[in-house]
Amino acid sequence: MGVEYTLVNQTKKETIYFSNLEGSKLGELCRGHAQSALTTWYLLHNQGDKIQFIDDCSDDWKFSSGSKKDMLDYVDKTDKLINTLIENNILKDFSFSYVDEDDSNIFVRDLRSTRFSYEKS
């Protein structure tokens, strides 16, 4: 299956989840338009905070205090950040690339960089 990552800001107790985007594994985070834009924007706007990528396969907590279970109480800022990037003309929302027909809570958003020209097919 592979190791998936969440961006965690321990200082502000916030998380950025990539699970509803085009991947949350190492290579997918680097290649994906939305993942790269989310990470860069978030890091630039939260400089000085304690921020790490936390994987879903181990109990490894990269911060000097707390534990991985603390993430459950952190605020998910993913959708707010996506909206900010859309408003700032960095990402364009093409709806969904996948929605599970049995469970609509399982989906993948189709977000793309505005740097490129696209035609929705």
Backbone hydrogen bonds in HBPLUS format (Angstrom, degrees):
<---DONOR---> <-ACCEPTOR-->    atom                        ^
c    i                          cat <-CA-CA->   ^        H-A-AA   ^      H-
h    n   atom  resd res      DA  || num        DHA   H-A  angle D-A-AA Bond
n    s   type  num  typ     dist DA aas  dist angle  dist       angle   num
A0056-ASP N   A0004-GLU O   2.94 MM  52  5.63 134.2  2.15 156.2 166.1     1
A0005-TYR N   A0024-SER O   2.80 MM  19  5.59 154.2  1.87 148.4 153.5     2
A0006-THR N   A0054-ILE O   2.93 MM  48  5.31 147.8  2.03 141.5 151.5     3
A0054-ILE N   A0006-THR O   2.83 MM  48  5.31 167.5  1.84 157.4 159.9     4
A0007-LEU N   A0016-ILE O   3.02 MM   9  4.99 157.0  2.07 155.2 152.5     5
A0016-ILE N   A0007-LEU O   2.83 MM   9  4.99 148.4  1.93 148.2 153.7     6
A0008-VAL N   A0052-GLN O   2.82 MM  44  5.43 173.0  1.82 167.3 169.8     7
A0052-GLN N   A0008-VAL O   2.95 MM  44  5.43 153.9  2.02 150.0 157.7     8
A0009-ASN N   A0014-GLU O   2.84 MM   5  5.10 177.6  1.84 154.3 154.9     9
A0013-LYS N   A0009-ASN O   2.83 MM   4  5.53 115.9  2.24 134.4 151.8    10
A0014-GLU N   A0009-ASN O   3.02 MM   5  5.10 153.5  2.10 139.1 146.6    11
A0010-GLN N   A0050-LYS O   2.82 MM  40  5.50 141.0  1.97 166.3 174.9    12
A0075-VAL N   A0013-LYS O   2.92 MM  62  6.37 155.1  1.98 150.6 143.8    13
A0015-THR N   A0075-VAL O   2.84 MM  60  6.05 149.9  1.93 149.2 148.0    14
A0077-LYS N   A0015-THR O   2.89 MM  62  5.96 165.3  1.91 166.6 169.0    15
A0021-LEU N   A0018-PHE O   3.03 MM   3  5.32 155.0  2.10 120.6 120.8    16
A0109-ARG N   A0020-ASN O   2.74 MM  89  5.96 173.8  1.74 154.2 152.1    17
A0029-LEU N   A0025-LYS O   2.82 MM   4  5.99 153.6  1.89 164.9 173.2    18
A0030-CYS N   A0026-LEU O   3.26 MM   4  6.57 149.4  2.36 146.0 153.8    19
A0031-ARG N   A0027-GLY O   2.95 MM   4  6.14 153.3  2.02 149.2 156.6    20
A0032-GLY N   A0028-GLU O   2.89 MM   4  5.57 157.8  1.94 145.0 150.1    21
A0036-SER N   A0032-GLY O   3.01 MM   4  5.98 168.3  2.03 148.3 151.9    22
A0037-ALA N   A0033-HIS O   3.03 MM   4  6.13 161.4  2.07 147.2 153.0    23
A0038-LEU N   A0034-ALA O   2.81 MM   4  5.91 167.5  1.82 156.6 160.2    24
A0039-THR N   A0035-GLN O   3.01 MM   4  6.11 168.5  2.02 149.3 152.8    25
A0040-THR N   A0036-SER O   2.99 MM   4  6.07 170.9  2.00 150.5 153.5    26
A0041-TRP N   A0037-ALA O   2.97 MM   4  5.96 170.5  1.98 152.5 155.5    27
A0042-TYR N   A0038-LEU O   2.94 MM   4  5.95 164.9  1.96 148.6 153.7    28
A0043-LEU N   A0039-THR O   2.92 MM   4  6.03 168.2  1.93 153.8 157.3    29
A0044-LEU N   A0040-THR O   2.97 MM   4  6.09 164.5  1.99 153.8 158.3    30
A0045-HIS N   A0041-TRP O   3.01 MM   4  6.16 144.6  2.14 146.8 156.1    31
A0046-ASN N   A0043-LEU O   3.31 MM   3  5.19 159.4  2.35  99.6 105.7    32
A0049-ASP N   A0046-ASN O   3.14 MM   3  5.81 162.2  2.17 137.2 140.7    33
A0070-ASP N   A0067-SER O   2.95 MM   3  5.61 155.0  2.01 117.9 125.6    34
A0071-MET N   A0068-LYS O   3.11 MM   3  5.82 155.6  2.17 118.4 123.8    35
A0072-LEU N   A0069-LYS O   3.18 MM   3  5.81 154.9  2.24 115.0 120.7    36
A0073-ASP N   A0070-ASP O   2.97 MM   3  5.72 156.8  2.03 122.4 128.3    37
A0074-TYR N   A0071-MET O   3.03 MM   3  5.04 156.8  2.09 104.6 112.1    38
A0081-LEU N   A0077-LYS O   2.95 MM   4  6.05 159.2  1.99 156.1 162.2    39
A0082-ILE N   A0078-THR O   2.88 MM   4  6.16 157.4  1.94 154.8 161.8    40
A0083-ASN N   A0079-ASP O   2.95 MM   4  6.16 163.2  1.98 150.0 154.0    41
A0084-THR N   A0080-LYS O   3.02 MM   4  6.28 150.3  2.11 142.8 151.0    42
A0085-LEU N   A0081-LEU O   2.99 MM   4  6.29 155.9  2.05 150.5 156.2    43
A0086-ILE N   A0082-ILE O   2.94 MM   4  6.24 148.5  2.04 150.2 159.5    44
A0087-GLU N   A0083-ASN O   2.88 MM   4  6.07 163.2  1.91 150.2 154.9    45
A0088-ASN N   A0084-THR O   2.97 MM   4  6.13 139.1  2.14 140.7 151.6    46
A0090-ILE N   A0085-LEU O   2.87 MM   5  5.19 166.4  1.89 171.7 167.0    47
A0091-LEU N   A0085-LEU O   3.23 MM   6  5.58 157.3  2.29 115.2 116.6    48
A0089-ASN N   A0086-ILE O   3.04 MM   3  5.10 158.4  2.09 110.4 112.3    49
A0114-THR N   A0090-ILE O   3.03 MM  24  5.45 155.9  2.09 130.2 130.4    50
A0092-LYS N   A0112-ARG O   2.71 MM  20  5.31 150.1  1.80 152.7 163.2    51
A0112-ARG N   A0092-LYS O   2.98 MM  20  5.31 163.3  2.01 148.9 153.9    52
A0094-PHE N   A0110-ASP O   2.75 MM  16  5.11 165.7  1.77 170.3 171.9    53
A0110-ASP N   A0095-SER O   2.86 MM  15  5.46 172.3  1.87 132.6 133.4    54
A0097-SER N   A0108-VAL O   2.86 MM  11  5.65 156.0  1.92 149.2 157.3    55
A0108-VAL N   A0098-TYR O   2.81 MM  10  5.03 153.7  1.87 144.6 144.4    56
A0100-ASP N   A0106-ILE O   2.89 MM   6  5.51 175.0  1.89 168.2 167.5    57
A0106-ILE N   A0103-ASP O   2.99 MM   3  5.80 165.9  2.01 125.1 128.6    58
